[in-house]
């Protein structure tokens, strides 16, 4: 990376980004998610996570930490759904239907967690 003119992250920042995700941080991210948001391509919205947290927390924590440690997703997790949503009710051509990628809710939760981590560095 240094050859491309980029510097490596300071060790403290890298350690912060790479540390395991605690159940508490996941639960905070789940609670931060907005109400009545569209579910991800998995069909499961944040309301499910909120309502069933006590039952699913260990599995969700293990899955997220495995994704972080191995730095990869399963084949099923890599699937994305692309939909085309009209910009307005008068949209008549494809130019007015921008593509939107629906992420799975787990990715939305992880995005909240990593955004919080990055915010500490800024």
N, C-alpha and C positions, 0 to 999 in steps of 0.2 A: 504494500500500500504506500509506503514511503516513496517508492520510485515514481508513483503517479502524482507526487506533489501533495499528498495528504498525510496528515500526522495521525498517529495512533491515539486512541482515547487514553486519557490518564487512567491509571490502574483503579483509582477509587471510583471513577465513573463506570468503568467496565464492570467492576465488582457489583455496583449497584444495579446495573442493567441485567446482569447474569445471575443474581441471587434467586433462590427458590421463591415462589410466590406463596405467601402464607394464606391460610383459609380466611383469616381476618381481612386481608387485602382484597381477596376475591369477593367476599361478602360485601365489603364497602363498595366495590365496583358494581356489583349487582344492584345494590340499593341506589346507586347514583344514576343508573339507567332510567330513562324517562318512562312514564306510564303510557300505555296504549300505543306503543311503538310497533311497527310491523315486525313480525317474527323473521328470523333469518331464513335462508333457504332450507334449513332443517325443519322449519315449521314450528319451532319452539321459541316462544318469546320470553322476555325477562320476567313476566308475571309467573311463569312456571318455576323459574329459579327462585324467585322470592317466596312463593307459596310452599315450595318443597325443599327449602334450603337444608333443613336438619337431616333430611333423608339422603340428599345427593351431594352434600358438601365434600365428603371424603373422595368420592369418585371424580368429581369435577376438579378438585385440587390435584389429585394424582394425574389426571389426564393433562391438565395445563402444565404441570411441572415436567411431565414426560416430554411434551411438545417443546418446552424450553430447553431441557437438557440435551435432547437428541437433535434439536434444531430442525425438526421435520414434522410433517403431519402424515396421518394415514391417508391412503388413497381416497377414502370416503370424505375425509376432512378437506381434501384439496378440491373437491367438486364445488363449483360456483354456479350460480344461476344468473344469467344476464337477462334483464327485462328492459323494454323500451317504454318509457313513460312520456306521455304528451306534456309539452311545456304549458299548453293552455287547452281549453275546451275547443278552440277553433283550429287546432293543429291539423294540417291536411297533408303535409309531405314528411318524408323521413327525417328531414333536417330538423323538424320540430319534435322529434322523439329521441332524446339523448339516451344512450345506454346506461343503465345503472346495474352494478353488480351487487347482488344480495349476499352478504356474508352470513355465516352461521353465527348464532348468538354467542358462542364461546369466543369467537374472534372479536366480537364487539366488546365483551368483558375484558379480554386481554388488551385491547386497544386502550381502554380506560386505565388499566393498571400501568401500562408502559407510558402513557401520556403523563400520569402522575409522577412516575420515576424521572422522566425527562424534564418535567417542570422543576424538579429539585435542582437540576443542573443549570437551568437557565437563569 
